[in-house]
Every structure is written in C-alpha cells, then in structure tokens.
Amino acid sequence: QQQQQQQQRTPPAAAAESGPEREITQSLLAAKAAGGEAARVLLKQLLLKWHPDKAPQGQDAPSVAARDEATRVLRWVLLERERLGL
C-alpha cells in the first residue's frame, strides 16, 4: 500500500517531457533554487492560473477539454510541490 501511494505521488516521466508540465517543473526548480519567497509567489501564480474554475465554463467540448487539462495540470503542480518540498 505504501508503494502504491508513492507511485500516485510520483509524476509520470512522460508527462514531464511535453506540455506545460515541463515548463512548470523547470520554473519550480529555478524558484526553489532562488529562495523561499520566489517559490511561494510562483507556486501561488501557478495554482491560480491552472485552477479548473478559471477554465471556460460550459458543456461544449472545448470547455470540457479546457477544464480537464486545467485539472490535470493543477494535479501536476501539487505533485511537484510535494516532490520538491515547497
């Protein structure tokens, strides 16, 4: 069970190679190296930017896809925050 929880917390490597996840990881690593306040500000900006409530609302396909992507990326931000210890 502990191994399964660790796998759920570890972001998949393939996702880090493409899309916004790669940029997020690089930005968080740079902010972590810069210091506490920079990391906190960047993390807050990312959480606000990728929150599903900020995605277009509606039941049409583009709106649903935008919310799904926002949810996926938000989860990635939270996993990276935990993994990097921010």
Rosetta blueprint (number, residue, H / E / L):
1 Q L
2 Q H
3 Q H
4 Q H
5 Q H
6 Q H
7 Q H
8 Q H
9 R H
10 T L
11 P L
12 P L
13 A H
14 A H
15 A H
16 A H
17 E L
18 S L
19 G H
20 P H
21 E H
22 R H
23 E H
24 I H
25 T H
26 Q H
27 S H
28 L H
29 L H
30 A H
31 A H
32 K H
33 A H
34 A H
35 G L
36 G H
37 E H
38 A H
39 A H
40 R H
41 V H
42 L H
43 L H
44 K H
45 Q H
46 L H
47 L H
48 L H
49 K H
50 W L
51 H L
52 P H
53 D H
54 K H
55 A L
56 P L
57 Q L
58 G L
59 Q L
60 D L
61 A H
62 P H
63 S H
64 V H
65 A H
66 A H
67 R H
68 D H
69 E H
70 A H
71 T H
72 R H
73 V H
74 L H
75 R H
76 W H
77 V H
78 L H
79 L H
80 E H
81 R H
82 E H
83 R H
84 L H
85 G L
86 L L
